[in-house]
Amino acid sequence: MKTIAVIGLGRFGFYIAKSLSRLDVNVIAVDNDEKRVQEISEYIDDAYIVDSINKQALEEIGVYNLDTVIVSIGENIEASILTVMALKDLNNKRIIAKAINSTHGEILTKIGAFKVIYPEKIAGRMLVKKLIDNMTVEEIDVSNTIKMIKLVANENFIYKKISEIEAEFKDLKIISYKTEGIWRMEIDPSHKVKKDDLLVFLGESKYIKDFYKHI
């Protein structure tokens, strides 16, 4: 089973870690805030209170030689940079790092981040456009191998329960849906999809092609 680490459990990191926990992957969640770690431990077994700039501590909890690590540290730019450096030293391959401005992003790229993302910038622009606008199907690349798909429910989904749809598409997870004008983040498996409901799926890219055959 693939392991992905998420370091930093603020709003963005918590959402990513929780969403990944619904996939067939092992998630390691890391933060230096005990309260945040306790909250995510409801969804993830491997949640640790760790100072992410400490290479030895990261290695002890298994954050080394991983294919993907997501660094979602907030305003502490120094900690973000030192964490990426520690992760590189531990031979982690794809380090996807959150940046709060372009200068921060440039530094992260220069020290070896595989990809830099700006969630604060795209939250009101790309994510809202892709997840809420009335479009038939839209994709968002969460990482190099994971995609998020938003779609308007068609005849293949209408009148089916969320649990029935997830059973049909076992390799994808519904992480949110919009019904009667309200976005639902807590998934109700018994919800019966209505016409014009919006569904948001999360899954590995390799399963997306087969999924498109059904939508």
Rosetta blueprint (number, residue, H / E / L):
1 M L
2 K L
3 T E
4 I E
5 A E
6 V E
7 I E
8 G L
9 L L
10 G L
11 R H
12 F H
13 G H
14 F H
15 Y H
16 I H
17 A H
18 K H
19 S H
20 L H
21 S L
22 R L
23 L L
24 D L
25 V L
26 N E
27 V E
28 I E
29 A E
30 V E
31 D E
32 N L
33 D L
34 E H
35 K H
36 R H
37 V H
38 Q H
39 E H
40 I H
41 S L
42 E L
43 Y L
44 I L
45 D L
46 D E
47 A E
48 Y E
49 I E
50 V L
51 D L
52 S L
53 I L
54 N L
55 K H
56 Q H
57 A H
58 L H
59 E H
60 E H
61 I L
62 G L
63 V L
64 Y L
65 N L
66 L L
67 D L
68 T E
69 V E
70 I E
71 V E
72 S L
73 I L
74 G L
75 E L
76 N L
77 I H
78 E H
79 A H
80 S H
81 I H
82 L H
83 T H
84 V H
85 M H
86 A H
87 L H
88 K H
89 D H
90 L L
91 N L
92 N L
93 K L
94 R E
95 I E
96 I E
97 A E
98 K E
99 A L
100 I L
101 N L
102 S H
103 T H
104 H H
105 G H
106 E H
107 I H
108 L H
109 T H
110 K H
111 I L
112 G L
113 A L
114 F L
115 K E
116 V E
117 I E
118 Y L
119 P H
120 E H
121 K H
122 I H
123 A H
124 G H
125 R H
126 M H
127 L H
128 V H
129 K H
130 K H
131 L H
132 I H
133 D L
134 N L
135 M L
136 T L
137 V E
138 E E
139 E E
140 I E
141 D E
142 V L
143 S L
144 N L
145 T L
146 I E
147 K E
148 M E
149 I E
150 K E
151 L E
152 V E
153 A L
154 N L
155 E L
156 N L
157 F L
158 I L
159 Y L
160 K L
161 K E
162 I H
163 S H
164 E H
165 I H
166 E H
167 A H
168 E H
169 F L
170 K L
171 D L
172 L E
173 K E
174 I E
175 I E
176 S E
177 Y E
178 K E
179 T E
180 E L
181 G L
182 I E
183 W E
184 R E
185 M L
186 E L
187 I L
188 D L
189 P L
190 S L
191 H L
192 K E
193 V L
194 K L
195 K L
196 D L
197 D L
198 L E
199 L E
200 V E
201 F E
202 L E
203 G E
204 E E
205 S H
206 K H
207 Y H
208 I H
209 K H
210 D H
211 F H
212 Y H
213 K L
214 H L
215 I L
